[in-house]
């Protein structure tokens, strides 16, 4: 336990070790493909061996964690660059222009995306005594946040379940809940809470976007 606690120190050396391990896990499973939907529901891996041209992408409620390389996402006039030190959190469906800006064959862009279940967020808010988020202001449906050791550890344990698929149905929901908890009490937690609150202005916007997605032709 002492060794484990030392590894969870939120310093650059400890983070780098976990990111290298996660990069190895992603590379092993995705091989030469650009995208892999894993056996863990809502979790996908992404790889690019070179920078890409800007392309239109719809970002769903999700958290995007990059362990190697970087990607730029434009939302209107706002630009977000996520890399091994910054993760991207999206709380509603948003049309963006995305571009991988740092990648090569020796060090490809490697990332994972975990879709966020806002129903689970709502249930957590009802069932648990969540601490207040660190920041109260939330103006956008997309934001960058610093990568922390607890989040890296959670994603590391989640991806390791791929080696024991019999454990996925029981353990993956628990680890996903832990990741949601980390996000809810973190710097961008207020935005997720607003979206999950039934009847709030943010929730009504999210419902309208979902309706458009399902009915627009």
Secondary structure, DSSP 4 states (H G I P E B T S, - for coil): -HHHHHHT--SHHHHHHHHHHHHHHHHHHHTT-SEEE-SSTTEEEEEESS----EEEEEPSEEEEEEESEEEEEETTEEEEEBTTEEEEE-S-EEEEEEEEE--SSS-EEEEEEE--HHHHHHHHHHS-PPPPS------SEEEEE--HHHHHHHHHHHHGGG-HHHHHHHHHHHHHHHHHHHHTSTTHHHHHHHHSTTSHHHHHHHHHHHHHHH--
